[in-house]
Amino acid sequence: MNSTGSGLTSLAQTLHHWLSPLAPWALVLLFLLALGFAWRVRRPAPGRVHVRAAGSGWLWLAGALALLAVALTWMVAQGYHPAVLAWDQQGAAWGAAMRADGWGAAATRLGELTSGPPMIAFVLLVALVLTLRRRGTLAWGWLLATSLNSQWVQVLKQAIARPRPSTVGDTLVTGFSFPSGHAAGAMMVFGLLAWLLCRRSAPAVQGLGALVVAAVIVCVGTSRVVLGVHYLSDVAAGFLWAGAWLACAVFALQPVAGRVPRLYR
């Protein structure tokens, strides 16, 4: 086989390795969500107000976060770069100290509340509320953004195949360590929800909402280090990748969001 054929074979094997975590049902779901979102955007409901996207700032933010995420992912994939290893060691020592101070139970509870089933139920609930309030386009976009983020985390976990820290102990966790699914899920779900709720609010309300959501997201991420089920770089990568997806989602949803209803009314 010539070098070109060998290179194509290697590329095909690499793509298969990266995409193998995507189950057929997940691919079908994401495809249908994408089609539904595209159809809704192209044929808006009568009387729907479209808002022009405010510049490309969100895309620049997405690009910057993605570059940082790629750099961190590359360092971890290359075999524990010294800088990342030192960072993770310091995080592990801090997590052990927090467990010794009795924070393990609180971290466990927070991890349970933000695990897969509760987060999926919450995402579906928000989609239902948006649909009932005649915001079908936003509901499709919400489901698509959160689903893509979740599946991308699974792809990275299988591609990097980083073992869990040795400090896992008795905590029940499955799968690989990098990146943190809890951190990525919290960033995408709570971040996008905050944008939906606060984007038309006064600047003071937006600032307060951002602080509250940021505190929740940070607590979710740090709880994974406290429990010893993730390295600090796992959590950082989850934040970076999900932040990039979040910025892309906001940019895509801006033109069709209009005056977003307050879900708590």
C-alpha positions as CSV (number, residue, x, y, z in Angstrom):
1,M,0.0,0.0,0.0
2,N,1.4,3.4,-0.9
3,S,1.8,6.2,1.6
4,T,-1.4,8.0,0.5
5,G,-3.5,4.9,1.0
6,S,-1.8,4.2,4.3
7,G,-2.5,7.8,5.5
8,L,-6.2,7.5,4.5
9,T,-6.5,4.2,6.4
10,S,-4.9,5.7,9.5
11,L,-7.2,8.7,9.2
12,A,-10.2,6.5,8.9
13,Q,-9.1,4.5,12.0
14,T,-8.6,7.7,14.0
15,L,-12.1,9.0,13.1
16,H,-13.6,5.7,14.0
17,H,-11.9,5.7,17.3
18,W,-13.1,9.3,18.0
19,L,-16.7,8.7,16.9
20,S,-17.2,5.2,18.4
21,P,-18.7,6.6,21.6
22,L,-21.5,8.1,19.6
23,A,-24.2,5.5,19.7
24,P,-26.5,5.2,16.6
25,W,-29.5,6.5,18.6
26,A,-27.5,9.6,19.7
27,L,-26.5,10.4,16.1
28,V,-30.1,10.1,14.9
29,L,-31.3,12.3,17.8
30,L,-28.7,15.0,17.1
31,F,-29.5,14.8,13.3
32,L,-33.2,15.2,14.0
33,L,-32.6,18.1,16.4
34,A,-30.4,19.9,13.9
35,L,-33.1,19.5,11.1
36,G,-35.8,20.7,13.4
37,F,-33.8,23.7,14.5
38,A,-32.9,24.6,10.9
39,W,-36.5,24.3,9.8
40,R,-37.7,26.5,12.7
41,V,-35.1,29.2,11.9
42,R,-35.9,29.2,8.2
43,R,-39.7,29.3,8.7
44,P,-40.4,31.2,11.9
45,A,-43.9,31.3,13.3
46,P,-46.1,34.3,12.2
47,G,-45.4,37.4,14.1
48,R,-42.1,36.2,15.5
49,V,-39.6,39.0,16.1
50,H,-36.1,38.3,14.9
51,V,-33.1,40.0,16.5
52,R,-29.9,40.5,14.5
53,A,-26.9,38.9,16.2
54,A,-24.9,41.6,17.9
55,G,-21.6,41.2,16.2
56,S,-19.1,38.4,16.2
57,G,-18.0,38.7,19.8
58,W,-19.5,35.4,20.8
59,L,-17.7,33.7,18.0
60,W,-14.4,35.3,19.0
61,L,-15.0,34.1,22.6
62,A,-15.8,30.6,21.3
63,G,-12.6,30.5,19.3
64,A,-10.4,31.6,22.2
65,L,-11.9,29.1,24.6
66,A,-11.6,26.3,22.0
67,L,-7.9,27.1,21.4
68,L,-7.3,26.9,25.2
69,A,-9.2,23.7,25.4
70,V,-7.3,22.2,22.5
71,A,-4.0,23.1,24.1
72,L,-4.9,21.6,27.4
73,T,-6.3,18.4,25.7
74,W,-3.1,18.1,23.7
75,M,-0.9,18.4,26.8
76,V,-2.9,15.7,28.6
77,A,-3.0,13.4,25.6
78,Q,0.8,13.7,25.2
79,G,1.3,12.0,28.6
80,Y,1.0,14.3,31.5
81,H,2.9,17.4,30.6
82,P,4.9,18.6,33.6
83,A,3.0,21.8,34.0
84,V,-0.4,19.9,34.0
85,L,1.0,17.3,36.3
86,A,2.1,19.9,38.9
87,W,-1.3,21.6,38.6
88,D,-3.1,18.3,39.2
89,Q,-1.0,17.4,42.1
90,Q,-1.7,20.6,43.8
91,G,-5.5,20.1,43.1
92,A,-5.4,16.6,44.5
93,A,-3.7,17.8,47.7
94,W,-6.3,20.5,48.1
95,G,-9.1,18.0,47.6
96,A,-7.7,15.6,50.2
97,A,-7.5,18.5,52.7
98,M,-11.1,19.4,52.0
99,R,-12.2,15.8,52.5
100,A,-10.3,15.7,55.8
101,D,-12.3,18.8,56.8
102,G,-15.6,17.1,56.2
103,W,-16.6,18.5,52.8
104,G,-16.9,15.1,51.2
105,A,-20.5,14.6,52.0
106,A,-21.6,18.0,50.6
107,A,-19.5,17.3,47.4
108,T,-21.2,13.9,47.0
109,R,-24.6,15.4,47.3
110,L,-23.9,18.1,44.8
111,G,-22.5,15.5,42.4
112,E,-25.7,13.5,42.7
113,L,-27.8,16.5,42.0
114,T,-25.9,17.3,38.8
115,S,-25.4,13.8,37.6
116,G,-26.8,12.4,34.3
117,P,-30.5,11.6,35.2
118,P,-31.3,14.8,37.1
119,M,-29.6,17.0,34.5
120,I,-31.4,15.2,31.7
121,A,-34.7,15.6,33.5
122,F,-34.0,19.3,34.0
123,V,-33.0,19.9,30.4
124,L,-36.3,18.2,29.2
125,L,-38.3,20.3,31.7
126,V,-36.8,23.6,30.4
127,A,-37.5,22.4,26.8
128,L,-41.1,21.6,27.7
129,V,-41.6,25.0,29.3
130,L,-40.2,26.8,26.3
131,T,-42.4,24.8,24.0
132,L,-45.5,25.5,26.0
133,R,-44.7,29.2,25.9
134,R,-44.5,29.0,22.1
135,R,-40.7,29.2,22.0
136,G,-40.3,26.1,19.9
137,T,-37.2,27.4,18.1
138,L,-35.4,28.1,21.4
139,A,-36.5,24.7,22.7
140,W,-34.9,23.0,19.7
141,G,-31.7,25.1,20.1
142,W,-31.6,24.3,23.8
143,L,-31.8,20.6,23.2
144,L,-29.3,20.6,20.4
145,A,-26.7,22.7,22.3
146,T,-26.9,20.6,25.5
147,S,-26.9,17.3,23.5
148,L,-23.9,18.3,21.4
149,N,-22.0,19.3,24.5
150,S,-22.8,16.0,26.3
151,Q,-21.8,13.9,23.3
152,W,-18.6,15.8,22.7
153,V,-17.5,15.1,26.3
154,Q,-18.1,11.4,25.6
155,V,-16.0,11.5,22.5
156,L,-13.1,13.2,24.3
157,K,-13.3,10.7,27.2
158,Q,-12.9,7.7,24.8
159,A,-10.3,9.5,22.7
160,I,-8.0,10.5,25.6
161,A,-8.8,7.5,27.8
162,R,-7.3,9.0,30.9
163,P,-7.7,6.8,34.0
164,R,-9.4,8.1,37.1
165,P,-7.3,9.5,39.9
166,S,-6.1,6.9,42.5
167,T,-8.0,9.0,45.1
168,V,-11.5,7.9,43.8
169,G,-11.9,5.7,46.9
170,D,-15.5,4.4,47.5
171,T,-17.1,7.0,45.2
172,L,-19.1,5.2,42.5
173,V,-17.9,6.6,39.1
174,T,-17.7,5.0,35.7
175,G,-15.8,5.9,32.5
176,F,-12.6,7.8,31.9
177,S,-11.6,10.9,33.7
178,F,-10.9,13.6,31.0
179,P,-12.8,15.9,30.7
180,S,-15.2,16.2,33.6
181,G,-18.8,15.6,32.4
182,H,-20.2,17.3,35.6
183,A,-18.2,20.4,34.9
184,A,-19.1,20.6,31.2
185,G,-22.7,19.9,31.9
186,A,-23.0,22.6,34.6
187,M,-21.3,25.1,32.3
188,M,-23.6,24.5,29.4
189,V,-26.9,23.9,31.1
190,F,-26.7,26.6,33.8
191,G,-24.9,29.1,31.6
192,L,-27.4,28.8,28.7
193,L,-30.3,28.9,31.1
194,A,-28.9,32.1,32.7
195,W,-28.7,33.7,29.2
196,L,-32.2,32.7,28.4
197,L,-33.5,34.2,31.6
198,C,-31.4,37.4,31.9
199,R,-30.5,38.6,28.4
200,R,-33.3,41.2,28.4
201,S,-32.9,42.2,32.1
202,A,-31.3,45.3,33.5
203,P,-27.5,45.3,33.7
204,A,-27.6,44.9,37.4
205,V,-29.8,41.8,37.2
206,Q,-27.6,40.4,34.5
207,G,-24.5,40.9,36.7
208,L,-26.1,39.3,39.7
209,G,-27.4,36.4,37.6
210,A,-23.9,35.9,36.2
211,L,-22.3,35.8,39.6
212,V,-24.8,33.3,41.0
213,V,-24.5,31.0,38.0
214,A,-20.7,31.3,38.0
215,A,-20.7,30.3,41.7
216,V,-22.9,27.3,41.1
217,I,-20.7,26.2,38.1
218,V,-17.5,26.6,40.1
219,C,-18.9,24.6,43.1
220,V,-19.9,21.8,40.8
221,G,-16.4,21.7,39.3
222,T,-14.5,21.9,42.6
223,S,-16.7,19.2,44.1
224,R,-15.3,16.7,41.6
225,V,-11.8,17.5,42.8
226,V,-12.8,17.4,46.5
227,L,-14.2,13.9,45.9
228,G,-11.0,12.9,44.2
229,V,-12.8,11.5,41.1
230,H,-11.3,14.1,38.7
231,Y,-8.0,15.9,38.2
232,L,-8.1,19.6,38.2
233,S,-7.2,19.6,34.5
234,D,-10.3,17.5,33.9
235,V,-12.5,20.1,35.4
236,A,-10.7,22.9,33.5
237,A,-11.1,21.1,30.2
238,G,-14.8,20.6,30.9
239,F,-15.2,24.3,31.5
240,L,-13.3,25.3,28.4
241,W,-14.9,22.9,26.0
242,A,-18.4,23.6,27.3
243,G,-17.7,27.3,27.4
244,A,-16.8,27.2,23.7
245,W,-20.0,25.3,22.9
246,L,-22.0,27.8,25.0
247,A,-20.7,30.8,23.2
248,C,-21.5,29.2,19.8
249,A,-25.0,28.4,21.1
250,V,-25.7,31.9,22.2
251,F,-24.4,33.3,18.9
252,A,-26.7,30.9,17.0
253,L,-29.8,31.6,19.1
254,Q,-29.5,35.4,19.3
255,P,-31.2,36.1,15.9
256,V,-34.2,34.0,16.8
257,A,-34.5,34.6,20.6
258,G,-36.5,37.9,20.4
259,R,-37.9,38.8,23.8
260,V,-37.2,35.7,25.8
261,P,-40.0,34.9,28.3
262,R,-39.1,34.6,31.9
263,L,-39.5,31.0,32.8
264,Y,-40.2,31.7,36.4
265,R,-43.4,33.7,35.7
